[in-house]
Amino acid sequence: MQFEPLTAISSVDGRYRTVTEPLAEYFSEYALIRARIKVEFEYLIALSEAGLVRQFTDEEKKWLRNEASFTVEHAQMVKNIEKEGLDGIPATNHDVKAVEYFIKKQLAATSLTDVAEWVHFALTSEDSDNVAHALLLRGAIEEALSPVSCEIGQALDALILEHAETPMLARTHGQPASPTTFGKEMRIFVERFRRQAGQIADRAVLVKFSGATGNFNAHMVAAPEVDWRSFSRAFIERFNKKEGIRLELNGYTNQIEPHDTYAEMFDNMRRLNTVLIALSQDIWRYISDGWITQRQKEGEVGSSTMPHKVNPIDFENAEGNLGVANALFNHYSNKLPISRLQRDLSDSTVKRTFGVAFAHTLIGFKSILRGLEKISVNKDAMLLALQRHPEVLAEAIQTVLRKEGVEVPYEKLKALTRGREVTLQDFAAFIEGLQISDEVKTRLKSLRPENYLGLAAEIARAK
């Protein structure tokens, strides 16, 4: 069957392709091959600058660093070398070796043909591969996910600013509890979300670049005069920018970098997604209660049989997709730091699925953003729901009575309120019968659920 979005096995390349397409720059086979070549070319330049290879001209360096010149057709040539051979090059059945042979073939048509045998000098496939994957992960997070996460934060900031003082009934254990404001509740999610996003953005990813078992064995035989540990540290530093996720050399590895920092990153991603799942579920509940309304999209059908419905599909979609992503991130964190002895290849196939987890994450992010753009807070409904539960004032009253020296105030309020409906009039009569000052009585009688908000608005707006 011919491949197209309608025939794709995975929804991330089918139904959601228009959403996930930006990730093809980082998680496609083409992107991985291109990144491996980038690492190999930069290594050639580093060898030249270290004096191991003849000095390259500026034009030669420019040619080596011109990623845009690498096309899908070039990537197909690499795949052909791997699977069936090409122009006299036998099939390698090895993806990184195919990249090496492709590079040599390309160099043969340039002034760099004399340095072709320095390609992949003293390296193992994991040296170029793990650096390539780290670059792709960084690019996906910084270029594809971070802009959308910033938009989510901005959308929530707008809700916070608008509704910092909008009274809302809180629920603990699902039961009516001391009131809050809608803006303050959204502020909680923003702070949780940004904390995780900040940790992702500020972290370092460890990589290795030290040969077959991490000891620079071949390096030292071929060029013992070079300080290879310093060389490798400086080489990895070439890929870093002033800000953002950094690549750092791990000086203590076997054939593969142990992937502990991958696990840390994916645990961060999982926590980030979990915050958004919690947000989606709370918004879903507020919509169910009628406290939040959704703007209808012209022509959109809410239910196949019930014409009146406007379903919270964006938040449901986000919850489902983020859950799938988290299942994969959890597997990565559990699996990748474990490798038998100096290495096994089970990590390789797992790393090829990174794009699936990030795709479901991006779908979830976009769904939440779309949902937030549709919603409006129904202040009247929130206020009415709050006013139906004057019993939430019991906490305030018993706390004031403790301060005033009244005996067993908690128990008195418990007898008044638990298991029965109470009114403001019931509270007023109760307060009037207390042996406390008139000033305190007046203050307690003035309490209403909608003004019993503590510092909620202040917390929502806090810098």
C-alpha positions in Angstrom: 0.0 0.0 0.0 1.4 3.4 -0.9 2.3 5.5 2.1 0.4 8.7 2.7 -1.2 10.1 5.9 -4.4 8.0 5.4 -2.4 4.8 5.2 0.1 5.6 8.0 0.2 3.0 10.8 0.8 5.6 13.5 -1.6 8.5 14.1 1.4 10.8 14.6 2.2 10.4 10.9 -1.4 10.0 9.8 -4.3 11.9 11.5 -2.0 14.3 13.3 0.6 14.8 10.6 -0.1 18.5 10.2 0.6 19.0 13.9 3.6 16.8 14.2 5.3 17.8 10.9 7.8 20.2 12.6 9.3 17.2 14.4 10.3 15.6 11.2 13.3 18.0 11.3 14.5 16.2 14.4 13.2 12.6 14.5 12.9 11.4 10.9 15.5 9.0 9.5 16.6 11.8 7.2 17.2 14.0 10.3 19.3 11.4 12.0 21.5 10.7 9.0 22.0 14.5 8.5 22.9 14.9 12.2 25.4 12.1 12.0 27.0 13.7 9.0 27.2 17.0 10.8 29.1 15.4 13.6 31.5 13.6 11.3 32.2 16.8 9.3 32.8 18.9 12.4 35.1 16.2 13.6 37.1 16.4 10.4 37.4 20.2 10.9 38.5 19.6 14.5 41.2 17.1 13.4 42.4 19.7 10.9 42.6 22.5 13.5 44.4 20.2 15.8 47.1 19.6 13.2 46.4 16.0 12.6 45.0 16.7 9.2 46.2 19.3 6.7 44.8 22.8 7.2 41.4 23.3 5.5 40.6 26.4 3.6 37.7 28.6 4.6 35.8 27.4 1.5 36.3 23.8 2.5 35.1 24.4 6.0 32.0 26.2 4.6 31.3 23.2 2.4 31.6 20.8 5.3 29.2 22.9 7.5 26.6 23.5 4.8 23.8 21.3 6.2 21.3 22.7 3.7 23.2 20.9 0.9 22.2 17.6 2.3 18.9 16.4 0.7 16.5 13.6 1.1 18.0 12.1 -2.1 21.4 12.0 -0.3 19.8 10.3 2.7 18.3 7.7 0.3 21.8 7.1 -1.0 23.0 6.4 2.5 20.1 3.9 3.0 21.0 2.3 -0.3 24.6 1.8 0.8 23.3 0.2 4.1 20.8 -2.1 2.4 22.0 -3.0 -1.0 25.2 -1.2 -1.8 25.8 1.7 -4.3 28.2 2.3 -7.1 30.6 -0.4 -6.2 30.2 0.1 -2.4 29.0 -3.2 -0.9 26.0 -3.2 1.4 27.1 -2.5 5.0 24.0 -3.7 6.9 25.3 -1.0 9.4 23.7 2.5 9.4 26.7 4.5 10.7 29.2 2.7 8.4 26.9 3.6 5.5 27.2 7.2 6.5 31.0 6.9 6.6 31.1 5.4 3.1 28.6 8.0 1.8 30.9 10.8 3.1 33.9 9.4 1.5 32.0 9.1 -1.8 31.1 12.8 -1.5 34.6 13.9 -0.6 36.0 12.1 -3.6 34.4 14.8 -5.8 35.9 17.7 -3.9 39.3 19.1 -2.9 38.9 17.1 0.4 39.4 13.8 -1.3 42.9 13.5 0.2 41.5 13.4 3.7 38.8 10.9 3.1 40.4 8.2 5.3 40.3 10.6 8.3 36.5 10.3 8.2 35.4 8.5 11.4 39.0 8.3 12.6 39.4 6.1 15.7 35.7 6.4 16.4 33.0 3.8 17.2 29.5 4.3 15.7 28.2 5.4 19.1 30.5 8.4 19.1 28.8 10.1 16.2 25.4 8.6 16.9 25.0 9.7 20.6 26.1 13.2 19.8 23.7 13.3 16.8 20.8 12.2 19.0 21.6 14.8 21.7 21.6 17.5 19.0 18.2 16.3 17.7 16.7 16.1 21.1 17.9 19.6 21.9 16.5 20.9 18.6 13.1 19.3 19.1 12.7 20.7 22.6 14.0 24.2 21.8 12.5 24.7 18.4 9.3 22.7 18.3 8.1 22.2 21.9 9.3 25.3 23.8 7.4 27.9 21.6 4.1 26.0 22.1 4.7 25.6 25.8 5.4 29.4 26.0 2.0 30.0 24.3 0.3 27.8 26.8 1.9 29.8 29.6 0.8 33.0 28.0 -2.8 31.8 27.6 -2.9 30.8 31.3 -1.3 34.2 32.3 -4.2 35.9 30.5 -6.7 33.9 32.5 -4.9 34.6 35.7 -4.8 38.3 35.1 -8.5 38.4 34.1 -9.7 36.2 36.9 -7.4 36.8 39.8 -10.4 38.0 41.9 -13.1 35.7 40.4 -14.5 33.8 43.4 -14.8 30.1 43.1 -15.8 27.2 45.3 -12.9 25.0 46.1 -13.3 21.3 46.6 -11.1 19.1 48.8 -11.9 15.4 48.5 -14.6 16.4 46.1 -16.5 18.3 48.9 -17.1 22.0 49.3 -14.1 23.7 50.9 -12.7 27.2 51.6 -13.2 29.4 48.6 -10.5 30.4 46.2 -10.3 32.3 42.9 -10.1 30.9 39.4 -7.0 32.9 38.7 -5.2 31.6 41.7 -6.0 28.0 40.7 -4.6 28.6 37.2 -1.5 30.2 38.8 -0.7 27.0 40.5 -0.6 25.2 37.1 1.5 27.9 35.5 4.1 27.7 38.3 4.2 23.9 38.2 4.4 23.9 34.4 7.1 26.5 34.1 9.2 24.9 36.8 9.5 21.7 34.8 10.0 23.5 31.6 12.8 25.5 33.2 14.5 22.4 34.4 14.4 20.9 30.9 15.8 24.1 29.3 18.6 24.5 31.8 19.9 20.9 31.9 23.0 19.3 30.4 23.0 16.2 28.2 26.1 14.0 28.7 27.6 12.5 25.5 30.7 10.4 24.9 33.4 10.7 22.2 36.0 8.2 23.3 36.2 5.2 21.0 35.2 1.6 21.1 35.1 1.0 24.9 35.5 4.6 26.1 39.3 4.4 26.6 40.7 6.1 23.5 42.5 2.9 22.7 43.0 3.4 18.9 43.5 7.1 19.4 46.5 6.6 21.6 48.1 4.1 19.3 47.6 6.2 16.2 48.4 9.7 17.7 49.8 9.4 21.3 51.0 13.0 21.2 47.4 14.3 21.4 45.6 15.0 24.7 42.5 13.2 23.5 40.4 13.8 26.6 40.9 17.5 26.3 40.4 17.3 22.5 37.0 15.5 23.0 35.8 18.0 25.6 36.7 20.9 23.3 35.0 19.1 20.4 31.7 18.7 22.2 31.8 22.3 23.3 31.7 23.3 19.6 28.0 22.3 19.5 26.9 24.5 22.4 25.2 27.9 22.3 25.2 30.6 24.9 21.9 29.6 26.3 19.8 26.4 26.3 20.4 22.7 26.7 24.1 22.0 26.8 26.1 19.0 25.6 28.8 18.0 28.0 31.4 15.3 27.6 31.1 12.3 29.9 34.6 11.2 30.6 33.6 7.9 32.2 31.8 5.6 29.8 32.2 2.2 28.0 31.1 2.0 24.4 28.0 3.9 25.1 27.2 6.9 27.2 25.0 5.5 30.0 22.0 7.7 29.2 21.3 8.8 32.7 20.8 12.4 31.5 18.4 11.2 28.9 16.5 9.6 31.7 16.5 12.8 33.7 15.2 14.7 30.7 12.5 12.2 30.0 11.4 12.2 33.6 11.2 16.0 33.4 9.1 15.7 30.2 6.8 13.2 32.0 6.3 15.5 34.9 5.7 18.4 32.6 3.0 16.4 30.8 1.5 15.2 34.0 1.0 18.9 35.1 -0.9 19.4 31.8 -3.0 16.3 32.3 -4.0 17.6 35.7 -4.9 20.9 34.2 -6.9 19.2 31.4 -8.9 17.2 34.0 -9.7 20.2 36.1 -10.8 22.3 33.2 -12.9 19.3 32.0 -14.6 19.3 35.4 -15.2 23.1 35.4 -16.8 22.7 31.9 -19.0 19.8 33.2 -20.1 22.0 36.1 -21.0 24.9 33.8 -18.4 27.1 35.4 -16.5 27.4 32.1 -18.2 27.6 28.7 -16.7 26.8 25.3 -17.1 28.9 22.2 -18.7 27.0 19.4 -16.9 26.5 16.2 -19.1 27.1 13.1 -20.1 23.8 11.6 -18.5 21.6 14.3 -20.5 18.7 15.5 -20.4 17.9 19.3 -22.2 14.6 19.2 -23.3 12.3 16.5 -26.8 12.0 18.1 -27.2 14.9 20.6 -27.2 18.2 18.7 -27.0 20.4 21.8 -23.6 19.2 22.9 -20.3 21.1 22.9 -17.8 18.5 24.1 -14.5 19.3 25.8 -12.7 17.4 23.1 -9.5 19.5 23.1 -8.8 18.7 26.8 -9.8 15.1 26.4 -7.5 14.8 23.4 -4.6 16.4 25.3 -5.1 14.0 28.3 -5.0 10.9 26.0 -2.0 12.0 24.0 0.0 13.2 26.9 -0.7 9.9 28.6 0.7 7.9 25.7 3.7 10.1 25.6 4.3 9.6 29.3 4.1 5.8 28.9 6.9 6.0 26.4 9.0 8.5 28.4 8.7 6.2 31.4 10.0 3.3 29.3 12.9 5.4 28.1 13.9 6.3 31.6 13.7 2.7 32.8 15.3 1.1 29.8 18.1 3.4 28.4 20.4 3.5 31.5 20.7 -0.3 31.4 23.1 -1.9 28.9 24.7 -5.3 29.2 28.5 -5.0 29.9 30.2 -2.6 27.5 27.0 -2.4 25.4 24.1 -4.0 23.7 22.0 -2.7 20.8 18.6 -2.7 22.5 19.0 1.0 23.1 19.3 1.8 19.4 15.8 0.7 18.4 14.4 2.5 21.4 16.0 5.8 20.5 14.4 5.6 17.1 11.0 6.0 18.8 11.8 9.3 20.5 9.9 11.1 17.9 6.7 9.2 18.8 6.8 10.4 22.4 7.6 13.9 21.4 4.9 13.9 18.7 2.2 12.8 21.2 3.5 15.5 23.5 3.2 18.2 20.8 -0.3 17.0 19.9 -1.2 17.4 23.6 0.3 20.8 23.8 -1.5 22.0 20.7 -4.8 20.6 21.9 -4.5 22.4 25.3 -3.7 25.6 23.6 -6.6 25.2 21.2 -8.9 24.4 24.2 -7.7 27.4 26.2 -8.4 29.7 23.2 -12.1 28.5 23.2 -13.0 28.8 26.8 -14.7 31.6 28.8 -15.2 31.7 32.6 -18.9 31.9 33.6 -18.5 34.2 36.6 -22.2 34.1 37.4 -22.3 30.3 37.5 -19.2 30.2 39.7 -20.6 32.7 42.1 -24.0 31.0 42.3 -22.3 27.6 43.0 -20.2 29.2 45.8 -23.2 31.0 47.4 -25.0 27.7 47.6 -22.5 26.5 50.1 -22.4 29.0 53.0 -21.2 26.1 55.2 -17.6 26.9 54.0 -17.7 29.8 56.4 -17.5 27.4 59.3 -13.7 27.3 59.1 -13.4 31.0 59.4 -15.9 31.3 62.3 -14.4 28.5 64.4 -10.9 29.9 63.8 -11.9 33.4 65.1 -13.6 31.8 68.1 -10.4 30.0 69.0 -8.7 33.3 69.1 -11.5 34.8 71.2 -11.2 32.1 73.8 -14.5 30.4 73.1 -14.6 26.8 74.4 -14.6 23.9 71.8 -15.5 26.1 68.8 -14.7 23.4 66.3 -17.1 21.1 67.9 -19.8 23.7 68.1 -19.5 24.5 64.4 -19.4 20.8 63.6 -22.7 20.3 65.4 -24.2 23.3 63.5 -23.1 22.4 60.0 -22.1 18.7 59.5 -24.7 16.6 57.6 -27.2 19.4 57.2 -27.8 22.5 55.0 -27.1 25.8 56.7 -27.9 29.3 55.7 -26.3 32.7 56.4 -29.2 33.3 58.8 -28.3 30.1 60.7 -24.8 31.5 61.1 -26.1 34.9 62.1 -28.3 33.4 64.9 -25.4 31.2 66.1 -23.0 34.2 66.2 -25.5 36.3 68.1 -25.7 33.7 70.9 -21.9 33.7 71.5 -20.2 35.5 74.4 -17.9 37.6 72.2 -17.6 41.3 71.6 -20.1 43.1 69.3 -17.2 44.1 67.0 -16.3 40.5 66.4 -19.9 39.5 66.0 -20.3 42.2 63.3 -17.1 41.1 61.6 -18.3 37.4 61.5 -21.8 38.3 60.3 -20.3 40.3 57.4 -18.6 37.1 56.1 -19.9 35.8 52.8 -18.5 32.9 50.8 -17.6 35.3 48.0 -15.5 37.5 50.3 -13.9 34.7 52.2 -11.0 34.5 49.8 -7.9 35.1 52.0 -4.9 36.1 49.8 -6.0 34.2 46.7 -6.1 37.3 44.4 -2.8 38.5 45.8 -1.2 35.0 45.3 -2.6 34.9 41.7 -1.0 38.2 40.9 2.3 37.8 42.8 5.5 38.5 40.9 
